[in-house]
Amino acid sequence: LNWLISDGSVVYAEALWDHVTMDDQELGFKAGDVIEVMDATNKEWWWGRILDSEGWFPASFVRLRVNQDEPMDDYPMKAEDGKEEDASTAARRYGVGQTSKDQMRTNVINEIISTERDYIKHLKDICEGYIKQCRKRADMFTEEQLKTIFGNIEDIYKCQKKFVKALEKKFNKDHPHLSEIGSCFLEYQTEFQIYSEYCNNHPNACMELSQLTKVNKYVYFFEACRLLQKMIDISLDGFLLTPVQKICKYPLQLAELLKYTNPQHRDFKDVEAALNAMKNVARLINERKRRLENIDKIAQWQSSIEDWEGEDVLVRSSELIYSGELTKISQPQAKTQQRMFFLFDHQLVCCKKDLLRRDILYYKSRINMDDMEIVDMDDGKDKDFNISVKNAFKLLCRDPEEVHLFCAKKPEQKQRWLKAFENERKQVQLDQETGFSITEVQKKQAMLNANKQHHTGKPKGECGPFFFS
């Protein structure tokens, strides 16, 4: 790469993820931005330029463009007079025709096939070079540890072997630009959801490896595995990041393929549908990652609540849907109490504010939302509680019989709560349909981290981003 740059070639890279920075020496960008790479001497940090801005950026946040000679459709070019050219002017200057477009489609197809073959070898090396050797050393690794470190990478390996065979069947060796590979992505879109489990587990794998590699015998063992398998000089945690990066790249590759596929091409509709399908897979994985990050916040919230009773919130919940103040009316004397309520999936937690320090909350009770029916009430007298109410709603449970009456301060607040209860049921249903769940290890780790932070008062470090936006 540096040889190309020093030879005078202009090298472009495309951002895989957002790079947000407060350092004026670093180059900030968004996913999809095109960066001119000016120096790649350092393996981890490159120097680049976007228009008039220059700076360092993480090499792992970008990928080199397949077609370096293509016009920058989405990248403003600078003319000799310093003014920006539009895409059509740049295209005319580069003289791009249909033949060139076919060649570019060939380049993208070849890259997809080539990177899939490389990826298969990479997965094979991990499964045979590391997992197989680790299983021989029961004195060093438990099955639970191996599951934490490698996740479901063996399932991914099996899936990708079938996928690459499907791609090769559709690959036209004589005329690669005529290949029709869009249908392959459509066929495997559901199977690709197994990446969600892997991506969610990846932070746990990093933590487990970090602990093990504090002991020299594990460092030597992992290095011996790498050398025996004749793998490149990257640490195991680097190898294990590859599946996370791979599932990120599919939408980018398909977007590039669609760009060079004529609407009349037999593959056009399938590539278009495949791009949308892989974006949906990406969104699903992103959403699950976000939910897992939320469990740390929920655990921290619970650790801040005084006088907590009963099971942890994370035993049944993983998402805070809504929160706010309501007036709770209790039988038999229709006693009114101002309380803070936190609606999670499956449960509604009730807390009381401290009289002097309003930022301190005390746990009071919780309601199981799985058994509840929400009833919107008209303003006026309620016969069950024998009291006049305004902006009210009830939570009813038939078995055992249970009635909860709440009042909001304003009509719009009441409507927000009713909408929140509706969203809570939708979230529960969606989780059931997609099979979303949190492992016991993840729950315990979140509570452990929260308790440590609560006692020390020190901020907890966060993992850097590795997902598409």
Helices and strands as residue ranges (DSSP letters): H 2-6, E 11-15, E 34-39, E 45-50, E 53-58, G 59-61, E 62-64, E 77-78, E 84-85, H 87-94, H 98-124, I 125-131, H 132-135, H 143-150, H 153-170, G 176-178, H 182-188, G 191-193, H 194-212, H 216-228, H 236-259, H 268-304, G 313-315, E 320-330, E 335-344, E 347-353, E 361-368, G 369-371, E 373-376, E 380-382, E 387-389, E 392-397, E 402-407, H 411-434, H 440-456
